Amino acid sequence: MADQITETPHTTVIERRGSGGAVLIGIVLLLAVLIGGYFLLNQGKNDNLRTDAVTQAAKQVGDGAQKVGDSAQKAADGATKN
């Protein structure tokens, strides 16, 4: 009796799956960047609005001072005519 050795091929499949943690961290970081950018853009808009408000107030003060100066000049001119 002869020994017969039959070898059958074996295939080993190793699947590696991540837990999805890296994807979740990536999404959280993306959201943080988007939210930070939004607030930075709004901060710039708020600074521009404040600057415009101060500019308008200064212009109004200047216009008021001009009117007072004009009135004082007219009063002085009227006083010298009499």
PDB file with SEQRES, HELIX, SHEET and CRYST1 records, atoms N, CA, C and O in Angstrom:
SEQRES   1 A   82  MET ALA ASP GLN ILE THR GLU THR PRO HIS THR THR VAL          
SEQRES   2 A   82  ILE GLU ARG ARG GLY SER GLY GLY ALA VAL LEU ILE GLY          
SEQRES   3 A   82  ILE VAL LEU LEU LEU ALA VAL LEU ILE GLY GLY TYR PHE          
SEQRES   4 A   82  LEU LEU ASN GLN GLY LYS ASN ASP ASN LEU ARG THR ASP          
SEQRES   5 A   82  ALA VAL THR GLN ALA ALA LYS GLN VAL GLY ASP GLY ALA          
SEQRES   6 A   82  GLN LYS VAL GLY ASP SER ALA GLN LYS ALA ALA ASP GLY          
SEQRES   7 A   82  ALA THR LYS ASN                                              
HELIX    1 AA1 GLY A   21  LYS A   81  1                                  61    
CRYST1    1.000    1.000    1.000  90.00  90.00  90.00 P 1           1          
ATOM      1  N   MET A   1       0.807  -1.152   0.000  1.00  0.00           N  
ATOM      2  CA  MET A   1       0.000   0.000   0.000  1.00  0.00           C  
ATOM      3  C   MET A   1       0.870   1.241   0.000  1.00  0.00           C  
ATOM      4  O   MET A   1       1.759   1.398   0.837  1.00  0.00           O  
ATOM      5  N   ALA A   2       0.606   2.098  -0.929  1.00  0.00           N  
ATOM      6  CA  ALA A   2       1.381   3.316  -1.070  1.00  0.00           C  
ATOM      7  C   ALA A   2       0.624   4.442  -0.373  1.00  0.00           C  
ATOM      8  O   ALA A   2      -0.604   4.527  -0.389  1.00  0.00           O  
ATOM      9  N   ASP A   3       1.421   5.282   0.227  1.00  0.00           N  
ATOM     10  CA  ASP A   3       0.801   6.446   0.881  1.00  0.00           C  
ATOM     11  C   ASP A   3       0.495   7.496  -0.168  1.00  0.00           C  
ATOM     12  O   ASP A   3       1.331   7.823  -1.010  1.00  0.00           O  
ATOM     13  N   GLN A   4      -0.703   8.010  -0.100  1.00  0.00           N  
ATOM     14  CA  GLN A   4      -1.082   9.094  -1.003  1.00  0.00           C  
ATOM     15  C   GLN A   4      -1.236  10.377  -0.171  1.00  0.00           C  
ATOM     16  O   GLN A   4      -1.964  10.410   0.821  1.00  0.00           O  
ATOM     17  N   ILE A   5      -0.559  11.385  -0.587  1.00  0.00           N  
ATOM     18  CA  ILE A   5      -0.655  12.692   0.088  1.00  0.00           C  
ATOM     19  C   ILE A   5      -1.320  13.644  -0.898  1.00  0.00           C  
ATOM     20  O   ILE A   5      -0.815  13.909  -1.989  1.00  0.00           O  
ATOM     21  N   THR A   6      -2.439  14.132  -0.480  1.00  0.00           N  
ATOM     22  CA  THR A   6      -3.156  15.088  -1.312  1.00  0.00           C  
ATOM     23  C   THR A   6      -3.179  16.424  -0.571  1.00  0.00           C  
ATOM     24  O   THR A   6      -3.667  16.518   0.556  1.00  0.00           O  
ATOM     25  N   GLU A   7      -2.661  17.419  -1.203  1.00  0.00           N  
ATOM     26  CA  GLU A   7      -2.661  18.746  -0.590  1.00  0.00           C  
ATOM     27  C   GLU A   7      -3.756  19.580  -1.246  1.00  0.00           C  
ATOM     28  O   GLU A   7      -3.862  19.675  -2.469  1.00  0.00           O  
ATOM     29  N   THR A   8      -4.533  20.153  -0.411  1.00  0.00           N  
ATOM     30  CA  THR A   8      -5.577  21.051  -0.923  1.00  0.00           C  
ATOM     31  C   THR A   8      -5.147  22.478  -0.617  1.00  0.00           C  
ATOM     32  O   THR A   8      -4.647  22.768   0.470  1.00  0.00           O  
ATOM     33  N   PRO A   9      -5.342  23.349  -1.569  1.00  0.00           N  
ATOM     34  CA  PRO A   9      -4.919  24.737  -1.326  1.00  0.00           C  
ATOM     35  C   PRO A   9      -5.842  25.409  -0.294  1.00  0.00           C  
ATOM     36  O   PRO A   9      -7.058  25.218  -0.283  1.00  0.00           O  
ATOM     37  N   HIS A  10      -5.227  26.165   0.527  1.00  0.00           N  
ATOM     38  CA  HIS A  10      -5.972  26.921   1.530  1.00  0.00           C  
ATOM     39  C   HIS A  10      -5.836  28.403   1.218  1.00  0.00           C  
ATOM     40  O   HIS A  10      -4.752  28.895   0.908  1.00  0.00           O  
ATOM     41  N   THR A  11      -6.932  29.081   1.304  1.00  0.00           N  
ATOM     42  CA  THR A  11      -6.922  30.523   1.111  1.00  0.00           C  
ATOM     43  C   THR A  11      -7.375  31.163   2.411  1.00  0.00           C  
ATOM     44  O   THR A  11      -8.455  30.872   2.924  1.00  0.00           O  
ATOM     45  N   THR A  12      -6.544  32.024   2.924  1.00  0.00           N  
ATOM     46  CA  THR A  12      -6.884  32.742   4.150  1.00  0.00           C  
ATOM     47  C   THR A  12      -7.209  34.174   3.773  1.00  0.00           C  
ATOM     48  O   THR A  12      -6.406  34.860   3.142  1.00  0.00           O  
ATOM     49  N   VAL A  13      -8.369  34.609   4.157  1.00  0.00           N  
ATOM     50  CA  VAL A  13      -8.804  35.979   3.870  1.00  0.00           C  
ATOM     51  C   VAL A  13      -8.847  36.718   5.190  1.00  0.00           C  
ATOM     52  O   VAL A  13      -9.545  36.311   6.118  1.00  0.00           O  
ATOM     53  N   ILE A  14      -8.097  37.810   5.273  1.00  0.00           N  
ATOM     54  CA  ILE A  14      -8.088  38.640   6.476  1.00  0.00           C  
ATOM     55  C   ILE A  14      -8.702  39.980   6.101  1.00  0.00           C  
ATOM     56  O   ILE A  14      -8.182  40.691   5.240  1.00  0.00           O  
ATOM     57  N   GLU A  15      -9.782  40.313   6.734  1.00  0.00           N  
ATOM     58  CA  GLU A  15     -10.441  41.589   6.488  1.00  0.00           C  
ATOM     59  C   GLU A  15     -10.159  42.502   7.663  1.00  0.00           C  
ATOM     60  O   GLU A  15     -10.341  42.138   8.825  1.00  0.00           O  
ATOM     61  N   ARG A  16      -9.725  43.659   7.337  1.00  0.00           N  
ATOM     62  CA  ARG A  16      -9.490  44.657   8.380  1.00  0.00           C  
ATOM     63  C   ARG A  16     -10.493  45.778   8.163  1.00  0.00           C  
ATOM     64  O   ARG A  16     -10.588  46.373   7.090  1.00  0.00           O  
ATOM     65  N   ARG A  17     -11.203  46.026   9.186  1.00  0.00           N  
ATOM     66  CA  ARG A  17     -12.190  47.105   9.113  1.00  0.00           C  
ATOM     67  C   ARG A  17     -11.937  48.062  10.256  1.00  0.00           C  
ATOM     68  O   ARG A  17     -11.722  47.665  11.401  1.00  0.00           O  
ATOM     69  N   GLY A  18     -11.970  49.333   9.909  1.00  0.00           N  
ATOM     70  CA  GLY A  18     -11.811  50.345  10.945  1.00  0.00           C  
ATOM     71  C   GLY A  18     -13.123  50.530  11.678  1.00  0.00           C  
ATOM     72  O   GLY A  18     -14.187  50.122  11.213  1.00  0.00           O  
ATOM     73  N   SER A  19     -13.019  51.144  12.812  1.00  0.00           N  
ATOM     74  CA  SER A  19     -14.227  51.367  13.601  1.00  0.00           C  
ATOM     75  C   SER A  19     -14.998  52.593  13.123  1.00  0.00           C  
ATOM     76  O   SER A  19     -16.094  52.861  13.613  1.00  0.00           O  
ATOM     77  N   GLY A  20     -14.443  53.336  12.178  1.00  0.00           N  
ATOM     78  CA  GLY A  20     -15.101  54.548  11.697  1.00  0.00           C  
ATOM     79  C   GLY A  20     -14.724  55.768  12.510  1.00  0.00           C  
ATOM     80  O   GLY A  20     -15.244  56.858  12.270  1.00  0.00           O  
ATOM     81  N   GLY A  21     -13.839  55.603  13.456  1.00  0.00           N  
ATOM     82  CA  GLY A  21     -13.423  56.716  14.312  1.00  0.00           C  
ATOM     83  C   GLY A  21     -12.708  57.805  13.541  1.00  0.00           C  
ATOM     84  O   GLY A  21     -12.893  58.991  13.818  1.00  0.00           O  
ATOM     85  N   ALA A  22     -11.896  57.415  12.582  1.00  0.00           N  
ATOM     86  CA  ALA A  22     -11.156  58.402  11.797  1.00  0.00           C  
ATOM     87  C   ALA A  22     -12.109  59.248  10.961  1.00  0.00           C  
ATOM     88  O   ALA A  22     -11.902  60.453  10.818  1.00  0.00           O  
ATOM     89  N   VAL A  23     -13.133  58.641  10.416  1.00  0.00           N  
ATOM     90  CA  VAL A  23     -14.115  59.383   9.616  1.00  0.00           C  
ATOM     91  C   VAL A  23     -14.874  60.350  10.506  1.00  0.00           C  
ATOM     92  O   VAL A  23     -15.123  61.492  10.118  1.00  0.00           O  
ATOM     93  N   LEU A  24     -15.238  59.904  11.684  1.00  0.00           N  
ATOM     94  CA  LEU A  24     -15.971  60.756  12.625  1.00  0.00           C  
ATOM     95  C   LEU A  24     -15.120  61.947  13.054  1.00  0.00           C  
ATOM     96  O   LEU A  24     -15.616  63.072  13.118  1.00  0.00           O  
ATOM     97  N   ILE A  25     -13.857  61.710  13.344  1.00  0.00           N  
ATOM     98  CA  ILE A  25     -12.951  62.799  13.727  1.00  0.00           C  
ATOM     99  C   ILE A  25     -12.789  63.782  12.567  1.00  0.00           C  
ATOM    100  O   ILE A  25     -12.760  64.994  12.780  1.00  0.00           O  
ATOM    101  N   GLY A  26     -12.684  63.266  11.350  1.00  0.00           N  
ATOM    102  CA  GLY A  26     -12.570  64.138  10.179  1.00  0.00           C  
ATOM    103  C   GLY A  26     -13.793  65.026   9.997  1.00  0.00           C  
ATOM    104  O   GLY A  26     -13.665  66.205   9.667  1.00  0.00           O  
ATOM    105  N   ILE A  27     -14.967  64.466  10.209  1.00  0.00           N  
ATOM    106  CA  ILE A  27     -16.200  65.248  10.077  1.00  0.00           C  
ATOM    107  C   ILE A  27     -16.270  66.322  11.152  1.00  0.00           C  
ATOM    108  O   ILE A  27     -16.650  67.459  10.872  1.00  0.00           O  
ATOM    109  N   VAL A  28     -15.904  65.969  12.379  1.00  0.00           N  
ATOM    110  CA  VAL A  28     -15.922  66.943  13.477  1.00  0.00           C  
ATOM    111  C   VAL A  28     -14.937  68.072  13.200  1.00  0.00           C  
ATOM    112  O   VAL A  28     -15.260  69.237  13.432  1.00  0.00           O  
ATOM    113  N   LEU A  29     -13.741  67.751  12.707  1.00  0.00           N  
ATOM    114  CA  LEU A  29     -12.770  68.790  12.387  1.00  0.00           C  
ATOM    115  C   LEU A  29     -13.252  69.693  11.251  1.00  0.00           C  
ATOM    116  O   LEU A  29     -13.055  70.907  11.298  1.00  0.00           O  
ATOM    117  N   LEU A  30     -13.871  69.117  10.250  1.00  0.00           N  
ATOM    118  CA  LEU A  30     -14.410  69.910   9.146  1.00  0.00           C  
ATOM    119  C   LEU A  30     -15.477  70.872   9.645  1.00  0.00           C  
ATOM    120  O   LEU A  30     -15.487  72.042   9.262  1.00  0.00           O  
ATOM    121  N   LEU A  31     -16.369  70.391  10.490  1.00  0.00           N  
ATOM    122  CA  LEU A  31     -17.398  71.260  11.052  1.00  0.00           C  
ATOM    123  C   LEU A  31     -16.786  72.375  11.890  1.00  0.00           C  
ATOM    124  O   LEU A  31     -17.248  73.515  11.829  1.00  0.00           O  
ATOM    125  N   ALA A  32     -15.764  72.069  12.663  1.00  0.00           N  
ATOM    126  CA  ALA A  32     -15.113  73.091  13.485  1.00  0.00           C  
ATOM    127  C   ALA A  32     -14.483  74.179  12.615  1.00  0.00           C  
ATOM    128  O   ALA A  32     -14.567  75.364  12.939  1.00  0.00           O  
ATOM    129  N   VAL A  33     -13.861  73.780  11.526  1.00  0.00           N  
ATOM    130  CA  VAL A  33     -13.254  74.763  10.616  1.00  0.00           C  
ATOM    131  C   VAL A  33     -14.324  75.631   9.968  1.00  0.00           C  
ATOM    132  O   VAL A  33     -14.152  76.845   9.858  1.00  0.00           O  
ATOM    133  N   LEU A  34     -15.421  75.025   9.542  1.00  0.00           N  
ATOM    134  CA  LEU A  34     -16.502  75.796   8.915  1.00  0.00           C  
ATOM    135  C   LEU A  34     -17.124  76.775   9.902  1.00  0.00           C  
ATOM    136  O   LEU A  34     -17.373  77.928   9.551  1.00  0.00           O  
ATOM    137  N   ILE A  35     -17.374  76.337  11.114  1.00  0.00           N  
ATOM    138  CA  ILE A  35     -17.980  77.215  12.122  1.00  0.00           C  
ATOM    139  C   ILE A  35     -17.020  78.339  12.485  1.00  0.00           C  
ATOM    140  O   ILE A  35     -17.440  79.487  12.628  1.00  0.00           O  
ATOM    141  N   GLY A  36     -15.741  78.024  12.637  1.00  0.00           N  
ATOM    142  CA  GLY A  36     -14.748  79.056  12.934  1.00  0.00           C  
ATOM    143  C   GLY A  36     -14.660  80.093  11.823  1.00  0.00           C  
ATOM    144  O   GLY A  36     -14.580  81.292  12.093  1.00  0.00           O  
ATOM    145  N   GLY A  37     -14.675  79.641  10.591  1.00  0.00           N  
ATOM    146  CA  GLY A  37     -14.649  80.567   9.456  1.00  0.00           C  
ATOM    147  C   GLY A  37     -15.870  81.466   9.414  1.00  0.00           C  
ATOM    148  O   GLY A  37     -15.768  82.651   9.097  1.00  0.00           O  
ATOM    149  N   TYR A  38     -17.025  80.900   9.733  1.00  0.00           N  
ATOM    150  CA  TYR A  38     -18.257  81.691   9.752  1.00  0.00           C  
ATOM    151  C   TYR A  38     -18.163  82.812  10.776  1.00  0.00           C  
ATOM    152  O   TYR A  38     -18.523  83.954  10.488  1.00  0.00           O  
ATOM    153  N   PHE A  39     -17.674  82.485  11.984  1.00  0.00           N  
ATOM    154  CA  PHE A  39     -17.570  83.506  13.017  1.00  0.00           C  
ATOM    155  C   PHE A  39     -16.522  84.555  12.676  1.00  0.00           C  
ATOM    156  O   PHE A  39     -16.704  85.731  12.993  1.00  0.00           O  
ATOM    157  N   LEU A  40     -15.431  84.155  12.038  1.00  0.00           N  
ATOM    158  CA  LEU A  40     -14.425  85.135  11.636  1.00  0.00           C  
ATOM    159  C   LEU A  40     -14.979  86.106  10.596  1.00  0.00           C  
ATOM    160  O   LEU A  40     -14.713  87.306  10.659  1.00  0.00           O  
ATOM    161  N   LEU A  41     -15.748  85.586   9.641  1.00  0.00           N  
ATOM    162  CA  LEU A  41     -16.343  86.466   8.634  1.00  0.00           C  
ATOM    163  C   LEU A  41     -17.339  87.424   9.266  1.00  0.00           C  
ATOM    164  O   LEU A  41     -17.381  88.601   8.907  1.00  0.00           O  
ATOM    165  N   ASN A  42     -18.139  86.935  10.199  1.00  0.00           N  
ATOM    166  CA  ASN A  42     -19.112  87.807  10.857  1.00  0.00           C  
ATOM    167  C   ASN A  42     -18.434  88.847  11.730  1.00  0.00           C  
ATOM    168  O   ASN A  42     -18.937  89.963  11.865  1.00  0.00           O  
ATOM    169  N   GLN A  43     -17.302  88.501  12.324  1.00  0.00           N  
ATOM    170  CA  GLN A  43     -16.580  89.468  13.141  1.00  0.00           C  
ATOM    171  C   GLN A  43     -16.120  90.634  12.271  1.00  0.00           C  
ATOM    172  O   GLN A  43     -16.188  91.789  12.689  1.00  0.00           O  
ATOM    173  N   GLY A  44     -15.655  90.331  11.068  1.00  0.00           N  
ATOM    174  CA  GLY A  44     -15.240  91.384  10.143  1.00  0.00           C  
ATOM    175  C   GLY A  44     -16.404  92.279   9.756  1.00  0.00           C  
ATOM    176  O   GLY A  44     -16.249  93.496   9.659  1.00  0.00           O  
ATOM    177  N   LYS A  45     -17.580  91.677   9.533  1.00  0.00           N  
ATOM    178  CA  LYS A  45     -18.764  92.470   9.205  1.00  0.00           C  
ATOM    179  C   LYS A  45     -19.144  93.371  10.367  1.00  0.00           C  
ATOM    180  O   LYS A  45     -19.488  94.536  10.165  1.00  0.00           O  
ATOM    181  N   ASN A  46     -19.084  92.839  11.586  1.00  0.00           N  
ATOM    182  CA  ASN A  46     -19.434  93.635  12.765  1.00  0.00           C  
ATOM    183  C   ASN A  46     -18.469  94.796  12.943  1.00  0.00           C  
ATOM    184  O   ASN A  46     -18.886  95.892  13.319  1.00  0.00           O  
ATOM    185  N   ASP A  47     -17.187  94.575  12.680  1.00  0.00           N  
ATOM    186  CA  ASP A  47     -16.213  95.660  12.769  1.00  0.00           C  
ATOM    187  C   ASP A  47     -16.529  96.744  11.752  1.00  0.00           C  
ATOM    188  O   ASP A  47     -16.422  97.931  12.058  1.00  0.00           O  
ATOM    189  N   ASN A  48     -16.918  96.347  10.544  1.00  0.00           N  
ATOM    190  CA  ASN A  48     -17.272  97.331   9.520  1.00  0.00           C  
ATOM    191  C   ASN A  48     -18.517  98.111   9.914  1.00  0.00           C  
ATOM    192  O   ASN A  48     -18.590  99.320   9.690  1.00  0.00           O  
ATOM    193  N   LEU A  49     -19.495  97.430  10.500  1.00  0.00           N  
ATOM    194  CA  LEU A  49     -20.706  98.121  10.938  1.00  0.00           C  
ATOM    195  C   LEU A  49     -20.391  99.127  12.034  1.00  0.00           C  
ATOM    196  O   LEU A  49     -20.918 100.240  12.031  1.00  0.00           O  
ATOM    197  N   ARG A  50     -19.526  98.736  12.976  1.00  0.00           N  
ATOM    198  CA  ARG A  50     -19.142  99.667  14.048  1.00  0.00           C  
ATOM    199  C   ARG A  50     -18.415 100.871  13.472  1.00  0.00           C  
ATOM    200  O   ARG A  50     -18.671 102.006  13.874  1.00  0.00           O  
ATOM    201  N   THR A  51     -17.514 100.629  12.539  1.00  0.00           N  
ATOM    202  CA  THR A  51     -16.767 101.725  11.919  1.00  0.00           C  
ATOM    203  C   THR A  51     -17.714 102.667  11.199  1.00  0.00           C  
ATOM    204  O   THR A  51     -17.573 103.885  11.308  1.00  0.00           O  
ATOM    205  N   ASP A  52     -18.673 102.126  10.469  1.00  0.00           N  
ATOM    206  CA  ASP A  52     -19.647 102.961   9.771  1.00  0.00           C  
ATOM    207  C   ASP A  52     -20.482 103.779  10.754  1.00  0.00           C  
ATOM    208  O   ASP A  52     -20.769 104.949  10.501  1.00  0.00           O  
ATOM    209  N   ALA A  53     -20.874 103.168  11.875  1.00  0.00           N  
ATOM    210  CA  ALA A  53     -21.678 103.878  12.870  1.00  0.00           C  
ATOM    211  C   ALA A  53     -20.886 105.029  13.477  1.00  0.00           C  
ATOM    212  O   ALA A  53     -21.427 106.119  13.664  1.00  0.00           O  
ATOM    213  N   VAL A  54     -19.623 104.803  13.783  1.00  0.00           N  
ATOM    214  CA  VAL A  54     -18.784 105.862  14.369  1.00  0.00           C  
ATOM    215  C   VAL A  54     -18.569 106.963  13.340  1.00  0.00           C  
ATOM    216  O   VAL A  54     -18.584 108.144  13.687  1.00  0.00           O  
ATOM    217  N   THR A  55     -18.368 106.592  12.083  1.00  0.00           N  
ATOM    218  CA  THR A  55     -18.176 107.578  11.028  1.00  0.00           C  
ATOM    219  C   THR A  55     -19.413 108.453  10.870  1.00  0.00           C  
ATOM    220  O   THR A  55     -19.307 109.674  10.751  1.00  0.00           O  
ATOM    221  N   GLN A  56     -20.580 107.827  10.869  1.00  0.00           N  
ATOM    222  CA  GLN A  56     -21.833 108.589  10.753  1.00  0.00           C  
ATOM    223  C   GLN A  56     -22.014 109.528  11.935  1.00  0.00           C  
ATOM    224  O   GLN A  56     -22.401 110.682  11.754  1.00  0.00           O  
ATOM    225  N   ALA A  57     -21.738 109.046  13.149  1.00  0.00           N  
ATOM    226  CA  ALA A  57     -21.878 109.885  14.337  1.00  0.00           C  
ATOM    227  C   ALA A  57     -20.925 111.071  14.276  1.00  0.00           C  
ATOM    228  O   ALA A  57     -21.312 112.192  14.607  1.00  0.00           O  
ATOM    229  N   ALA A  58     -19.695 110.839  13.860  1.00  0.00           N  
ATOM    230  CA  ALA A  58     -18.724 111.928  13.753  1.00  0.00           C  
ATOM    231  C   ALA A  58     -19.165 112.944  12.704  1.00  0.00           C  
ATOM    232  O   ALA A  58     -18.996 114.149  12.892  1.00  0.00           O  
ATOM    233  N   LYS A  59     -19.732 112.456  11.599  1.00  0.00           N  
ATOM    234  CA  LYS A  59     -20.218 113.372  10.558  1.00  0.00           C  
ATOM    235  C   LYS A  59     -21.362 114.233  11.082  1.00  0.00           C  
ATOM    236  O   LYS A  59     -21.428 115.431  10.808  1.00  0.00           O  
ATOM    237  N   GLN A  60     -22.252 113.612  11.831  1.00  0.00           N  
ATOM    238  CA  GLN A  60     -23.371 114.366  12.395  1.00  0.00           C  
ATOM    239  C   GLN A  60     -22.889 115.411  13.392  1.00  0.00           C  
ATOM    240  O   GLN A  60     -23.413 116.525  13.426  1.00  0.00           O  
ATOM    241  N   VAL A  61     -21.896 115.064  14.202  1.00  0.00           N  
ATOM    242  CA  VAL A  61     -21.329 116.037  15.147  1.00  0.00           C  
ATOM    243  C   VAL A  61     -20.681 117.173  14.371  1.00  0.00           C  
ATOM    244  O   VAL A  61     -20.828 118.340  14.733  1.00  0.00           O  
ATOM    245  N   GLY A  62     -19.970 116.837  13.313  1.00  0.00           N  
ATOM    246  CA  GLY A  62     -19.335 117.868  12.498  1.00  0.00           C  
ATOM    247  C   GLY A  62     -20.363 118.782  11.838  1.00  0.00           C  
ATOM    248  O   GLY A  62     -20.170 119.996  11.784  1.00  0.00           O  
ATOM    249  N   ASP A  63     -21.459 118.200  11.336  1.00  0.00           N  
ATOM    250  CA  ASP A  63     -22.518 119.017  10.730  1.00  0.00           C  
ATOM    251  C   ASP A  63     -23.156 119.928  11.769  1.00  0.00           C  
ATOM    252  O   ASP A  63     -23.461 121.087  11.484  1.00  0.00           O  
ATOM    253  N   GLY A  64     -23.357 119.403  12.975  1.00  0.00           N  
ATOM    254  CA  GLY A  64     -23.944 120.217  14.047  1.00  0.00           C  
ATOM    255  C   GLY A  64     -23.015 121.367  14.433  1.00  0.00           C  
ATOM    256  O   GLY A  64     -23.468 122.489  14.659  1.00  0.00           O  
ATOM    257  N   ALA A  65     -21.738 121.086  14.505  1.00  0.00           N  
ATOM    258  CA  ALA A  65     -20.770 122.133  14.834  1.00  0.00           C  
ATOM    259  C   ALA A  65     -20.733 123.199  13.745  1.00  0.00           C  
ATOM    260  O   ALA A  65     -20.596 124.386  14.041  1.00  0.00           O  
ATOM    261  N   GLN A  66     -20.853 122.785  12.494  1.00  0.00           N  
ATOM    262  CA  GLN A  66     -20.878 123.741  11.378  1.00  0.00           C  
ATOM    263  C   GLN A  66     -22.090 124.659  11.494  1.00  0.00           C  
ATOM    264  O   GLN A  66     -21.978 125.865  11.278  1.00  0.00           O  
ATOM    265  N   LYS A  67     -23.244 124.097  11.833  1.00  0.00           N  
ATOM    266  CA  LYS A  67     -24.464 124.906  11.976  1.00  0.00           C  
ATOM    267  C   LYS A  67     -24.325 125.899  13.125  1.00  0.00           C  
ATOM    268  O   LYS A  67     -24.741 127.052  13.009  1.00  0.00           O  
ATOM    269  N   VAL A  68     -23.739 125.449  14.236  1.00  0.00           N  
ATOM    270  CA  VAL A  68     -23.524 126.354  15.371  1.00  0.00           C  
ATOM    271  C   VAL A  68     -22.573 127.472  14.963  1.00  0.00           C  
ATOM    272  O   VAL A  68     -22.795 128.635  15.302  1.00  0.00           O  
ATOM    273  N   GLY A  69     -21.526 127.125  14.244  1.00  0.00           N  
ATOM    274  CA  GLY A  69     -20.569 128.139  13.788  1.00  0.00           C  
ATOM    275  C   GLY A  69     -21.221 129.128  12.836  1.00  0.00           C  
ATOM    276  O   GLY A  69     -20.966 130.329  12.924  1.00  0.00           O  
ATOM    277  N   ASP A  70     -22.060 128.642  11.929  1.00  0.00           N  
ATOM    278  CA  ASP A  70     -22.765 129.534  10.998  1.00  0.00           C  
ATOM    279  C   ASP A  70     -23.705 130.468  11.754  1.00  0.00           C  
ATOM    280  O   ASP A  70     -23.786 131.659  11.453  1.00  0.00           O  
ATOM    281  N   SER A  71     -24.420 129.912  12.743  1.00  0.00           N  
ATOM    282  CA  SER A  71     -25.341 130.747  13.530  1.00  0.00           C  
ATOM    283  C   SER A  71     -24.573 131.804  14.315  1.00  0.00           C  
ATOM    284  O   SER A  71     -25.023 132.946  14.411  1.00  0.00           O  
ATOM    285  N   ALA A  72     -23.443 131.449  14.867  1.00  0.00           N  
ATOM    286  CA  ALA A  72     -22.634 132.401  15.626  1.00  0.00           C  
ATOM    287  C   ALA A  72     -22.119 133.488  14.696  1.00  0.00           C  
ATOM    288  O   ALA A  72     -22.077 134.660  15.069  1.00  0.00           O  
ATOM    289  N   GLN A  73     -21.730 133.105  13.495  1.00  0.00           N  
ATOM    290  CA  GLN A  73     -21.232 134.086  12.521  1.00  0.00           C  
ATOM    291  C   GLN A  73     -22.354 135.045  12.129  1.00  0.00           C  
ATOM    292  O   GLN A  73     -22.114 136.248  12.023  1.00  0.00           O  
ATOM    293  N   LYS A  74     -23.567 134.549  11.912  1.00  0.00           N  
ATOM    294  CA  LYS A  74     -24.697 135.423  11.560  1.00  0.00           C  
ATOM    295  C   LYS A  74     -25.046 136.351  12.706  1.00  0.00           C  
ATOM    296  O   LYS A  74     -25.382 137.516  12.495  1.00  0.00           O  
ATOM    297  N   ALA A  75     -24.965 135.832  13.912  1.00  0.00           N  
ATOM    298  CA  ALA A  75     -25.235 136.684  15.074  1.00  0.00           C  
ATOM    299  C   ALA A  75     -24.175 137.772  15.206  1.00  0.00           C  
ATOM    300  O   ALA A  75     -24.489 138.917  15.532  1.00  0.00           O  
ATOM    301  N   ALA A  76     -22.945 137.417  14.956  1.00  0.00           N  
ATOM    302  CA  ALA A  76     -21.862 138.410  15.051  1.00  0.00           C  
ATOM    303  C   ALA A  76     -22.015 139.452  13.949  1.00  0.00           C  
ATOM    304  O   ALA A  76     -21.784 140.638  14.183  1.00  0.00           O  
ATOM    305  N   ASP A  77     -22.407 139.015  12.734  1.00  0.00           N  
ATOM    306  CA  ASP A  77     -22.601 139.963  11.629  1.00  0.00           C  
ATOM    307  C   ASP A  77     -23.775 140.893  11.943  1.00  0.00           C  
ATOM    308  O   ASP A  77     -23.715 142.084  11.638  1.00  0.00           O  
ATOM    309  N   GLY A  78     -24.824 140.374  12.538  1.00  0.00           N  
ATOM    310  CA  GLY A  78     -25.988 141.196  12.876  1.00  0.00           C  
ATOM    311  C   GLY A  78     -25.667 142.178  13.972  1.00  0.00           C  
ATOM    312  O   GLY A  78     -26.205 143.285  13.974  1.00  0.00           O  
ATOM    313  N   ALA A  79     -24.813 141.816  14.904  1.00  0.00           N  
ATOM    314  CA  ALA A  79     -24.452 142.690  16.006  1.00  0.00           C  
ATOM    315  C   ALA A  79     -23.593 143.839  15.509  1.00  0.00           C  
ATOM    316  O   ALA A  79     -23.680 144.944  16.046  1.00  0.00           O  
ATOM    317  N   THR A  80     -22.771 143.611  14.505  1.00  0.00           N  
ATOM    318  CA  THR A  80     -21.890 144.686  14.020  1.00  0.00           C  
ATOM    319  C   THR A  80     -22.641 145.650  13.105  1.00  0.00           C  
ATOM    320  O   THR A  80     -22.206 146.789  12.931  1.00  0.00           O  
ATOM    321  N   LYS A  81     -23.764 145.217  12.513  1.00  0.00           N  
ATOM    322  CA  LYS A  81     -24.527 146.106  11.634  1.00  0.00           C  
ATOM    323  C   LYS A  81     -25.333 147.111  12.457  1.00  0.00           C  
ATOM    324  O   LYS A  81     -25.588 148.224  11.997  1.00  0.00           O  
ATOM    325  N   ASN A  82     -25.727 146.733  13.648  1.00  0.00           N  
ATOM    326  CA  ASN A  82     -26.557 147.643  14.463  1.00  0.00           C  
ATOM    327  C   ASN A  82     -25.717 148.630  15.160  1.00  0.00           C  
ATOM    328  O   ASN A  82     -26.234 149.476  15.890  1.00  0.00           O  
TER     329      ASN A  82                                                      
END                                                                             
